[in-house]
C-alpha cells in the first residue's frame, strides 16, 4: 500500500538478523509507570518485549491503545479498603503520528482512530503506536471507546477489539505494512479477519495465548459480533457458521489458533495445558512453548544483579 507515511520510525539501524518487519498488537503495554495504559501481567510482558526488542535492534513496532483514564488509579479509603479513581491522563511525551484511519463500528461507518507514537528515545522501547478515538469529528459515544482499559460494557469491549484490531491493522498499512502480525492474546482478533480480507496470508499471522482458564478466553455471540463490524465485513450466515463454536459463540482463542501460522504458550507446562485445552477443535495451530520472561535491565535491581553474578549474598547488605 502506498502511503505518505510509508516508513517505520526507528532512530537506529535494525540488526540484519531481523529483516522481517513485525507488528505486535497488545491491549496493554507496561512500559513505564508514567504511561498508565496497563493493568498487570499481560502488559508487563508486552512492555518487556518492546524494551528488549529495542536493545536487540529488532525491526518491530507495537500497536496498542491510548487509554484516556487507564485501568484505574489505586488508593486507600480511611478504613484501608481499596479506592479506585478514574483520572484523565495527559502524556506530553507522546507525539501525534499524523495517521488517522476510520473503522466501522455498529451503525457508524466512520469512527475516526488516531495514532500517537511513543518514540524509542522516551523509555527505550521500539516505537509503539497508541490508538485513540477521542478525536474531533467523532460523536460522544465513539470518543468514549478508548476511555477505560477492559471496560465492563459488552458493546464497548467489542468496539475496543475493533479499534485495536482493524484500526491498528490499518495504521500498520499506512506505515507501509508488515511482514509479520503478532497478536498478544485475542483482544485484537479483528486484525486477523481484516488482514485476511485484504489478502494477507496465514504465513504472516502469529499468536500468543496466555490464560489456561475459560474466563480468560473470550467468547461472544457471533451474530452480535457480525452486526458490530468485528469481521471487517458482514459475513453471510454460511460464513459465520465456519467461525463459531459452541452453538453461535465465537471463541477468540480458537479463531486465532485457526488463523495463525504459529502459536506460542508462555512456558513448557503451559504449552502442554493449552494444547490439551484446544486440540479438540479442528484446524488449530500447534501451541509451542516460549518461556515468559521480563527485561532484566528494566526489572532487576542493579545491586541484586551484581550479587547474583558474584554469587555473593553479602552484597545484599550494602
Buried (B, 14 or more C-beta within 10 A) or exposed (E): EEEEBEEBBBEEEBEEEBEEBBBBBBBBBBBBEEBBBBBEBBBBBBBBBBBBBBBBBBBBBBBBBBBBBBBBEEEEEEEEEEEEEEEEBEBEEBBEBEBBBBBBBBEBEEBBBBBBBBBBEBBBBBBBBBBBBBBEEBEEBBBBBBBBBBBEEEBBBBBBBBBBBBBBBBBBBBBBBBEBBBBBBBBBBBBBBBBBEEEBEBEBBBBBBBBBEEEEBBBBBBBBBBEBBBBBEEBEEEEBEEBBBEEBBBBBBBBBBBBBEBBBBBBEEBBBBBBEBBEEBEEBBEBEBBEBEBBEEBEEEEEEEEBBEEEEEEBEEE
